[in-house]
Amino acid sequence: MLCPNCGRELNGTARVCQHCGLDIELADQLHSEYVAALKRGIRSLSQGEFDAAKQHLKRAIRLVWAYPEAHFLLGLALLQQGHTQEGLAEMDAVSSGHFLHQHAIEVKSKVHSLSKLRTELMLADEEDLRLIPDIVERLGQLVQNGDRDGARLQMKILAAIRTYVQLA
């Protein structure tokens, strides 16, 4: 068996790593509690209960800060609630070697694109706002015509424009 902290081989049934001093039983307990908190966070997030998800995911992070899954999911929950800067900061905590890193980069890129669009819409004059239905229609046609490249981002932009138009 290998030490989960330093990766060195454990001697026989040792419960403490001779190299780094990690208490293996304590590490196992923390990992179990982390997984339980992460599962509760995922369940809450999938049900749209963002406050509960944040609570569970923050607990998971307190238990084991170095695991990126909870940071990524907490970032998504924060973004869903409009806490852009906090959400992006959590995305930054996903290490470059982890499989979620590329997803975090994509989410951050989309958030920046939507933020830029929102800023442009806020600065738009009345004539520009009259052009929005045409833009929505053209983007929709691109998606319908099978332009898969960027289709998800286009759908997000469409949703952002529709939301903005409804709020304006």
N, C-alpha and C positions, 0 to 999 in steps of 0.2 A: 504494500500500500504506500502511496506517495502522500507527502504532506501537502494539503491544499494551499498552504501559504508560500512555501519555498520550493516545492516540487521534489525535495530530496526523499530518498527511500527511508521509510520508518522501520526501525528495528523490531521485528516480531510483532508482538501485540502492544507495542508502546502507545501510550495515550498522550504523550508529550513529545514533540519533535526535538531531537537532540541538537539539531542545527539552529533552528530559529526560536524554539521554546513555545511553540503554539500548543495550546491545550486542544487536542483533537475532539474531545467530547463537546467542549464549548463551541468549537467551530461547526460541528455537526448540528448542534442545537440552533445556532444562529442561522445557518443555511436553511434549516427546516422552517424556522419562523419567517425568514426572508421569502421563501417560496410560497408560504401560506398568505403573507401580506400581498405578494405580487399577484397571486391568483384572485384574491378579493378585489384588488385594484383593477385587474383585467375585466372581471365580471361587472364591476360598477361602471367602468368605462364603456363596455359594450351595451349597457342598459341606459346610457346617457346620464348617469348619476355622477357628474363631474366632481362635485364637492367630496362625495364619499371616495371616489377614485383617487383624488388628490391626497386625502387622508391616508389611505392604505399604501399608496405608492411612496409617500413621504416616510412612512414607517419602514417600508422596505429599504429605502435609501439610508435611513438612520441605522438599520441593522447591518447592512453591507453596502457601503458607499461605492465600492469599486465595480459593482455589477451594473452594466449599462442599460439593461432592459427596463428597470424602474425609471431611470432618468428619461429614456426615450418616451415611455408611456406617460410619465408626468408632464413632459413637454407637450405631448398631444392634448392632454386634458387641459393644460393651461391655455394652449392656443385655441381650443374649442370655446373657452370662456372669454376670449379676447385679451388675455394677458400675454401679448406678443413678446415683449422683452424677456419676461420670465420663462416663457416657453422655449424661446430660442436659446436662452442660457442653459436650460436642461438638455437641449439637443447638443450643445457644445460639449457636454459631459460624456457623450458617447465616444469612446476611444476609436482611433483610426483603424485598429486591427480587428474590430468587432464587425460582424455581419450587418448590424444595424447602422453602421456608420454611413454607408451610402444612402440609406433611407433617410437618415437625419439630414444629410446634405440636400437631398431632393425636397424634403419638407421645408427646410430653411430657404431654399431657392424659390419655392412657390410662395411662401409667406412674403418674401421680399418683393416678388413680382406683384402680388396682390396689394401690398402696402403702397407700392409705387403707383399702381392703377388707382387706388383709393385717393391718394394725394392728388393725382392728375384730375380725377373727377371732382374733388373738392375745390380745385382751382379753376375748373371749367366754367365758362360763362354760359348763359342761357342757350345760345345757339349750339354750343358744343353738346349740351345735354339733350338737345333735340336729335342729335345724331346717334345717340345710344341705341335706339331700337334697330337702326340699320346695322350697327356693329354687332349687336346680339344676333341678328338674323344671319349675317355673313359668317360669324363664328359657328353658329349652329349648322349652316350649310357645309362648312369644312368638315365638321364632325360626321354629318350624315353621308358625305361623299367618301367616307372611309379614310380620311387623313388621320391615321392613327398616331403619327408623330406629334406629340404634344396634346393629344385629345383630352387627356385628364386635366391638364393645366387649363385648356380652353374651357372645359366644363366648370372649373373652379372660377375662372374669370367671369363666365356667364352668370354664375350664381352670385358673385360679388356685385356685378353690375345690376342684376335684378334686385338684390337686397338694397343697394344704394338708391336705385330709382324708387323703390317702395318707401324708403325713409326720407327721400328728398321732398 
